[in-house]
Amino acid sequence: MEILIRASQFILSLSLLIVLHELGHFIPAKLFKTRVEKFYLFFDYKFSILKKKVGETVYGIGWIPLGGYVKIAGMIDESMDKEQLKQPIQPWEFRAKPAWQRLIIMLGGVFVNFVLGIFIYIMLMWAYGEQFLPNENVKDGVWVQDSLAVNLGLQTGDKILSVDGESVKQFSSLSLEFVNGDKYQIERNGQIIDKKIPTNFISQLMDRGKDAGPFLYPRYPFTIGKISDDSPNVDSKLKVKDILTSVNGESIKYYDEAKTILGKYKGQKVSATVLRGKETKNIDLQITEKGTLGVVFTTVTFKNLEKLGYYQLANNKYSFGEAIPAGLNKAWETLTNYVKQLKKIFNPSTGAYKGLGGFKAIMDIFPNTWSWQAFWEITALLSIMLGFMNLLPIPALDGGHVVFTLWEMITGKKPGDKFLEYAQVTGFIILVALLLFANGNDLYRWIKTL
């Protein structure tokens, strides 16, 4: 059932993005009186799942879910319709239109993607606002218990001040900032320290596996998640959800402090205090020879941590007017972060190419329970990504057509049909290779989990 919910969100989001992107080409083409022969969701090689001709355009749904397209008369595109290009140029054809009109038609899809992403972010800010743990409010520093964080040179209690000279707004975005960054600055025991992020950091991050969780955590209180059956405290007054606050008079605020203090009393009986709801309870506990209580630690939600006085969350609500700049800023952050990640991918030494994923990787971004907020957040992200990807100067993409059209506008020389045909084939081969590599990564990661 979970996979069906994920798949449904993925297909709905993908279909929405494809249709609106192609509509971005379709509308200016019609405005400039250019004939659009086909408008398709997914590709229809040999046959269509559904199709209907309305006027001069065939609207349909193909059976290959790798995107979609509009077939514009007189244009060298993925349809590779060579026969049409052999005929005399007709006034309704793309190739008959002035360069500035062709440029607008080609940029239409990208324009829609960016506008859609911005619009969704604005509406999300207006409808939901933002709730997060500000990084500056993690006043006692981070909890380091992952080998990756240790390899970075971090220690429990370090306060992360900035990445690449920019302060980090949200604690939850630290992982992404380290992925995109080259250096960071911390405060340790009152001393400011500058450190470099290893070139192969992303490779190390990928090698942990997708289920490894974040490599950095805020410091948590010692909350009892479960009392083991073989625990010496199974019959004590200790209960699940109790928060350990002291042992033999030594105050404990965080779990990492508790481990150190418990280690002092191996094999001994101690007097402890726990927080149970709003009450403080005094109980006797037995420490094992390993310096543990024989319990399983559990984390606490940020909301509960706020109630306990550990962290102050930011809860930003926006009027519609305030949501506009907030949404624009979110869209810009999304775009710049994506560009940074692409730069890392094209640098083999970073190992970022390991994280390149295909359709399964995109589907896995969606939650396994239906959430409209999560759905729209991911759709906005994908829309911005799709817009930028289509701007890349690869011949089979919109960006390739834009480059050739700009060349024509600047030089006054239009590339020949044969050149455009070969360029389209080359671009298509590049895209297929990238598609195979990305989905091959998905397959490789899936095989590793078996």
Disulfide bonds with the S-S distance in Angstrom:
none
